[in-house]
Amino acid sequence: MQREEAIERIMDGRAWHAFCDSLKEAGDIVFRNSAPATPFDRAEGYRYLTRLLRAGLDNIVEFGDPRFPGFFQLSNETIKIGNDNPDNHYLNSNISGHYEYRITGNRGTVHYLSIGTKAGGYESDGVMLPTGQIDATDMEIADDGTFEIIVSCEEKPGNWLPMTPETTNLIVRETFHDRNAETPATLQIERINSDGTNQLDPAALEDQLLRAVNFAKQTSNIFADWMDLYSKHINELPSDDQIRCQKAGGDAKIHYLQSYWKLDEDEALVVRPERIPECSSWNLQISNYWMESLDYRFHKISINKHTAVVADDGSVTIVVAHTNPGPAYPNWLETTGHDLGGMLFRWIDAEEHPPVHTEVVKLADL
């Protein structure tokens, strides 16, 4: 579209109408054949789209210019994507392999801190290829917790986060053992030798709005497709395709076991890792059909190395059930009114990745 036409469409309202029409089309995702068709699940699907739209607008309209980067969140307590980790504080930033950047901040006390650069995005080809990663164990950090990282294609001395010319964004993962007891890192990002202006360009806005809607469309369909794959092993937890997980923005030090849970009111899913290896952490979470983590602000829907009650022999038994199975099962995860959804077990920076066994039993037979 020529610049003159783009400005005309802003002036006469066609740009806004195109945005609204595209957003209307995005709602078709809730009518997928595999999507649950209850009023509750359908309403949750529509809410999911509003959350993805918020994320898309931040990603593309507000923070989309890699010349003027800033940190925002594609996942948080009320925006959830792809079995987002309830133990994580995520930060995102749009960058470009054509520039160099400086990240400064304070380490805080959060258990695990990693930053990875990626190429691609959900709104384009749906793939986020890893192009570099650094975590706190690799970094030089001052006694007061401060640090500086250079993000560039060319290797730099000190803390260096690699990019490639194809790099388009980065993801920060801060993984807590206990959110109430740990302090997250504080981070800022800037382009080195910054110039130009970040003033709004009227000719670019329509494209940005349509890309934000496409982010919602693409993201919702990507993970609904994943749920179709996981429906082949309901209530099991096999290792996932790790390459596919990495291409979707996963962390190189995490091994993902991912699946689909589904329980009747009188059933319970019993989850037992074969053994707990040496690892930075592990966790299990449950999500809804749209692969949004359930509301961890008010419910216990995940468990990790720190919060789990461990038996005398070192084993861990986790129970997923609609109602509390009682004090004999302290590692209970709540389904919060859901009959089915996604689930994910993570081995984080582990020496090995033992299988995780599952069994569906009657709640009364626990």
Buried (B, 14 or more C-beta within 10 A) or exposed (E): EEEEEBBBBBEEEBBBEBBEEBBEEBBEBBEBEEBBEEEEBBEBBEEBBEBBBBBBBBBBBEBBBBBBBBBBBBBBEEBBBBBBBBBBBBBBBBBBBEBBBBBEBBBBEBBBBBBBBBBBBBBEEBBBBBBBBBBBEEBEBEEEBEBBBBBBBEEBEEBBBBBEEBBBBBBBBBBBBEEEEBEBBEBEBEBEEEEEEEEEBEBBBBBBBBBBBBBBBBBBBBBBEBBBBBEEEBBBBBBBBBEBBBBBBBBBBBBBBBBBBBBEEEBBBBBBBEEBEEBBBBBBBBBBBBBBBBBBEEBBBBBBBBBBEEEEEEEBBBBBBBEEBEEEBBBBBBBBEBBBBBBBBBBBBBEEBBBBEBEBBEBEEB
